[in-house]
Amino acid sequence: MNVSYDEQIRRSPELLSLAEQATPQLEAVVGPSHAEAQAEWGYEEEAGHKWATLQIRDAPEEVRTRLAPEELRETSRVRKRLRWLWGDLLQARLNRLVQGLLEDVGANGDG
């Protein structure tokens, strides 16, 4: 898995450190079978709240979430959020594959 940290999160030492600490958990959730997957940690600020963002791509699927510093400090909570996010990506892939199969059956079948 290729993991990167954008320039914005690099300007926030606290969030960068928390994202770096969460990255091994992300790699464990994704596993070695998805070596081509890419993850990018970023930064957002909204209404005075700072967030780490995480975008995971395993072409063509892509998912994104944001995590508060408080969430990133709790290992079990981070692991749960990362599993949900990866599950969302896998569900999107499954939906795309099933839709493709249904289209193939419809195109080749009797109706």
N, C-alpha and C positions, 0 to 999 in steps of 0.2 A: 504494500500500500504506500502510495506517495502522499505524504502529509506536508502541507506548507502553512505558513503564517503570513498574512498580508501585512502591509506597512502600517495600517491603522492599529492592529493589535500589538505590533512591535513597539508602538508609542505608549502602550499601557503596560508597564512592567508587571503589575499585579495580575491582570487578565492573561498576559502572555505566559506567566509562570503557571497559572492554573490550567491553561490550555495544554501546555507542555506536560503537566502532570496527568492530564486526562488522556493524552494521546496513546499511551500503552494500553489503556482500557479499550479505546476505540479499535486499535489494531487487533486486540484479542477478540472483540465482538465480530469484526469483519472476517478474521481468520485468513489463513494463507491461500485459500482457494480463490481469493479475489485480489490477487497481487496488482492488477491493473487499476483497481479502484483508486480514486483521488479524493483527498479531503483537504479542505482549506478552512483554517480558523481565521475569523475576522473580528471586527469590532463595530458596535453600534451604540449610539447614545440617543435616548429618547426621554423627554420630560425629566431630565436630570438623572436618569437611570443608565448605568453602563451595562452592556451585554457583550458576551462573547458569542459570535455566530459560528456555526459549523455547517459547511456545505459538503455533501458527499456526492461524488459522481462515479457511477459504474455504467458507462455509456450503454444505452442512451438515457438511462434513468438518472435522476438527480433529486436529492432531498435537501432540505435546509431547516435549521432550527436556531434558536438563540437560547443561551443559558446565562442566568444571573451568577455573579460571583459566589453567592451563598450556595447555589446548587453545585457549582464546581468544587467547592470545598468538601462536599459530602460524597465520599467514594461510592457508596451504595446508590445514592440518588443519580450520580453521573452515569454509572453503569446501566441503570434502568433506562434513563433517557437515551443513551446511545443504542441500547437494544431496540427500543421503540423506533428510533430513527432508522436504523438499519432494516428493521422489519418493514417500515414504510417503503423503503427502496425495493426490497424483495417483493412486496405486494404489488408495487407498480410494475415490476418486471413480469410477474406472474400474470397480471391483468393484460399486459401487452401481448404476451405469448398466447394466452387463451383467445384473445380477440383475433389474433392472426390465424390461429387454428380454425376458429369458427368461420372466418372469412374464406379460408381455403376450402372447408367442407361445403359452405354455401355455394362457392364458385364451381366446385366439382361434383356436387351431389344433385339429387333429383329435386331438392326443394327443401 
